């Protein structure tokens, strides 16, 4: 594939979510989260974790669970969840198919903005060989007050990268991430090619505000090019 950078490209930055976009990790993370919650008296399945907490920070999810339970989770609850996630990552985590090829064809500046803590992002990207492609431009929800679906993280990433929000393009796989990009007034593409995505997930991403959706990372460079050729796209955020 050819590089997508053009002199009149409307974007200055492409912001990638990590889990479910760069790495095919959501099935692992949801299973570990569900198992740990159930062990501490909050019975929930991996599918229910997917429905309720996909794309959101562990901090936000835990506050919601604690409010329902009427008591606090253990002080080391997050550490327990991540210990299980990291154990599974070490043996089974894979990069999203064709993501290396897609990244090689994108000449625009890129960064990562993930709901995960820095140690999880590091474990993910190092495991699949993508850390050096993005470092040091890797941002976590722990750096802002409100995680997705609030716009804080994407706005923070744009500010750190010295890019105007309207000239940023976000790549997301979760409804919370789409909502965060829309709230930040950044156009967003919805990716539904992860192993966690169910039938109709692409339609749900589009309904939530994605300007276009795609299931194969090999489509991404050309999709960026198509958006750039659409007159007035950045100002209007019209769907393809």
Secondary structure by P-SEA (a helix, b strand, c coil): ccccccccccccbbbbbccccccccaaaaaaaaaaaaaaacccccaaaaaaccccccaaaaaaaaaaaaccccccaaaaaaaaaaaaaaacccccccaaaaaaaacccbbbbbbcccaaaaaaaaaaaccccccccccccccccccccccaaaaaaaaaaaccccccbbbbbccaaaaaaaaaacbbbbbbccccccccaaaaaaaaaccccccccccaaaaaaaaaaaccccccccccc
